[in-house]
Amino acid sequence: MQQVIAGILLMMAALPVMEANDPADKDSPFYYDWHSLRVGGLICAGILCALGIIVLMSE
């Protein structure tokens, strides 16, 4: 079970890196890839919601 959770967390951490767009100024410390951050947050929220439902339904 711990290996599955570790794999899911690693995948969630890697998703924004895989879909990062080339910014106009990569060296700018204020550049953020908002689309990937939003998508990663939605995936994380969906997984946490599913895990919460599973915990509530289990005994």
N, C-alpha and C positions, 0 to 999 in steps of 0.2 A: 504494500500500500504506500509506503514511504517513497519507493522508487517511482511509482506512478505520479505522486504529487510533485516530486522533484522534477520529473520530466515535464509536467504541465507548467510548472513555474519557469523552467528553463526555456520552454517554447514561448511563453508569454514575454519573457525578457528579450528573446531574439526577434520577435515579430517586428517591432519598430525599426530595428537595424536592417532587416531584410527589405523593408518597403520604403526606406529613406530616399527622398528625392535629392537631386543635386541642387544645393542652394546657390544663389547668386554670389554670396560671399561666405565660403565655408569657414573662414578664419574668424568670423564675427562671433564673439562670445554670447551675443543676444539672438542667435538664430535657433529657432525651435521648429521641429517638424510637427506641427499641430495635428495634421491628419493622422499620422501614425500614432501619436499620443492618444488621440481620441479613439481610434480603432482598438488599440491595446487596452484602454480603459474599459471599453464596452465588452471586450472579450473577457477581461478579468471580472467585471461585474456579472456577466452571464455565468461564468464558472462558479463564482461565489454563490450566486442565487441558486444554481442547480445543486451545489453541495449543501446549502441550507435546507432545501426541500428534501434532499436525501436524508439528512440528519433528522429532520422532523418526522419523516415517514418511517424511519427505522426505530427499532425498540431499544 
